[in-house]
Amino acid sequence: MLLHEEKETPRKSTRASLVASSLLKSILRGELAPGSKLNIDYLREVYQVSLSPMREAISRLVSTGLVEFEDQRGYRVAPVSLQLLAEVTRLRSDLESLALRYSIERADLEWESNVLGALHRLGRTERDVSSPEAMEVWEAAHWAFHKTLIEGCGMEMLVEFCQNLQNQSDRYRRIFLKQPAGAADIQDEHNAIANAAVDRNADLASRLLRAHIERTGNDLARQISGALPED
């Protein structure tokens, strides 16, 4: 039992948030390789922070599934495999399509406008795989579109689960895929999903979103299979 509880200051919270955000980006880009150990003392030196905010930052990443803790071994970046990618793809398709269905049930004019606005921004954002900076902007617009579709569900935990799964899926694409996955017109798929959603056709919108996630996940697995262990 803790005899004294240390109250978190806004400065400490902000510092931990910044470190967690930076570590997340490093994991998604593969700068912190899958399966690699996280040396807390070394990371403290890199980020120039004390032990408390560093531990908090890493703990936040544990909750996302991108960092694992093992007794006697400490923290490490979560490993990757074809089996794990298949699981992430299946969970994404299940949970995002469910969240979209709930969003459509609760839909109002503001949600419809937000969906169409996010779709427009995504369509106007260049997907240049030769430019890391351009891809960062596209990745942000892509997740913003998916998040806008589902955040109308009114369930913060469900949206957070979906975001964590999106990050895990993105990690495979960013680390292992050097060219765009598949020849499908992604924007056409996004357009169809958004149009069905704002038309309040929950069955069609959920089915299209599920197919979109499964298609992109399967294309990704097929193209990077030679670089990944089976399990």
Secondary structure, 3 states (H helix, E strand, C coil): CCCCCCCCCHHHHHHHHHHHHHHHHHHHHCCCCCCCECCHHHHHHHHCCCHHHHHHHHHHHHCCCCEEEECCCEEEECCCCHHHHHHHHHHHHHHHHHHHHHHHHCCCHHHHHHHHHHHHHHHCCCCCCCCHHHHHHHHHHHHHHHHHHHHHHCCHHHHHHHHHHHHHHHHHHHHHCCCCCCCCCHHHHHHHHHHHHHCCCHHHHHHHHHHHHHHHHHHHHHHHHHHCCCC
